[in-house]
Amino acid sequence: MRQEKRHKLQLFYEILVAIEGYMSNNDVTAAKPTHIQHTSRLSYDKMMNHFNELEKKGMIIYRRSNTDGLISITNKGKQFIKQYNELMILIESAGL
Amino acid sequence: MTDPFTLLYPSYATTTTTIAIHHGTNGVVSALPPSLSLFSLVVTVASIFLCSVIAMYFYRSYRFSGFGYLLGLPTGFAILAASFVFEHLNAVYSYSYANESLENLFFWIQLALQSEGFAFIALSYMLKNRSNFATINELLPAASKILFSPQNWIHSSIKIREIIVGVLPMILISIPLMVTISALFVQPILNETELKDMSLYTTLFDIVVLGYIFVKCLKPLVKAANIKLLYIPAAFALLWLEQYSLIIHYFDNNQFAFIGSIIVRLAGLGLFVYAIYYALSSGRSREMEIET
């Protein structure tokens, strides 16, 4: 099935939700990129680019290692998820 | 006896009534009665406040997302808020016989701004699915090719459709300005009859535009079977009803229609603000459910 093209904002949201979801479900302080890749349905290269961008924006902390690395979400990232949810509901309610 | 609401907004009333008010019984220039002035002020302040709240929330959404099409809605409501200022000024100056030209000018600005505001709101709905459409820079060379190469005419029906669809938003935005400015070309000094005719044209335009907004707003919500979010289409329906009441008032001079138009406008804007509050609070409660 052809996947609809996603907006960058939506991709950021999905990545951050995947990180937060993994952390809360498994009761850990960080998630592995491979787990996030599985949830966000992105190619590894593209996902790494988004990680770098999210890290620059201060929404995630990426601790790189020789094997895979660990990612954790910051308060700014959590705030983004909250604001994105509100935005989507507002836009949806206006039929936009 | 003259109806108090004809006294408040004589621009909407018949010419004969207005003249009678302006001259009074002794030919003395009368001022707007304090109670009516206060009523007009309350209605104006409430309308501006509600429009500002709507504009602020949707502007925040635009700033956060960067989706260009979202800018039409807050711009439209901000322009609508400005039109209410001129509506109040028109009501105040309606009773100053010496400043009839100012009264006409304020009424003219109010009509132009109100229609422009609705046009900007419609623009958001018109452009929401156009992110994949060609930009105007791509459309202009295509348009010249189609126009100046007759051999392409048969095969270019799709391109022509794209050009029409691409140019439509510009036409939509320019109609209110063209209608109001053309009135100045016909007669540079605005008179009451001309303004009344113009008010009919702009109100008809508003009815068509609000009908379009209502349909465009309702469709995705019905498709998603999201009945709980039908407040905003209902708010647009009330704003449509306001314009419809003004049309009735124009032909019938029915004062109930005019009072009704003010009530449904405030109800429509109030419902819109409530819809925003409802949407945001339901979003927060959904987040809390996820967290627990």
HADDOCK unambig.tbl for C-alpha pairs under 7 A between the chains (distance, minus, plus):
assign (segid A and resid 85 and name CA) (segid B and resid 283 and name CA) 6.60 0.50 0.50
assign (segid A and resid 86 and name CA) (segid B and resid 280 and name CA) 5.73 0.50 0.50
assign (segid A and resid 86 and name CA) (segid B and resid 283 and name CA) 5.77 0.50 0.50
assign (segid A and resid 87 and name CA) (segid B and resid 61 and name CA) 5.77 0.50 0.50
assign (segid A and resid 89 and name CA) (segid B and resid 279 and name CA) 5.95 0.50 0.50
assign (segid A and resid 89 and name CA) (segid B and resid 280 and name CA) 6.92 0.50 0.50
assign (segid A and resid 89 and name CA) (segid B and resid 283 and name CA) 6.54 0.50 0.50
assign (segid A and resid 90 and name CA) (segid B and resid 276 and name CA) 6.47 0.50 0.50
assign (segid A and resid 90 and name CA) (segid B and resid 279 and name CA) 5.90 0.50 0.50
assign (segid A and resid 90 and name CA) (segid B and resid 280 and name CA) 6.76 0.50 0.50
assign (segid A and resid 93 and name CA) (segid B and resid 229 and name CA) 5.19 0.50 0.50
assign (segid A and resid 93 and name CA) (segid B and resid 232 and name CA) 6.83 0.50 0.50
assign (segid A and resid 93 and name CA) (segid B and resid 279 and name CA) 6.71 0.50 0.50
assign (segid A and resid 94 and name CA) (segid B and resid 217 and name CA) 6.30 0.50 0.50
assign (segid A and resid 94 and name CA) (segid B and resid 232 and name CA) 5.82 0.50 0.50
assign (segid A and resid 95 and name CA) (segid B and resid 217 and name CA) 4.45 0.50 0.50
assign (segid A and resid 95 and name CA) (segid B and resid 218 and name CA) 6.56 0.50 0.50
assign (segid A and resid 95 and name CA) (segid B and resid 220 and name CA) 5.79 0.50 0.50
assign (segid A and resid 95 and name CA) (segid B and resid 221 and name CA) 6.16 0.50 0.50
assign (segid A and resid 96 and name CA) (segid B and resid 125 and name CA) 6.33 0.50 0.50
assign (segid A and resid 96 and name CA) (segid B and resid 128 and name CA) 6.38 0.50 0.50
assign (segid A and resid 96 and name CA) (segid B and resid 217 and name CA) 6.88 0.50 0.50
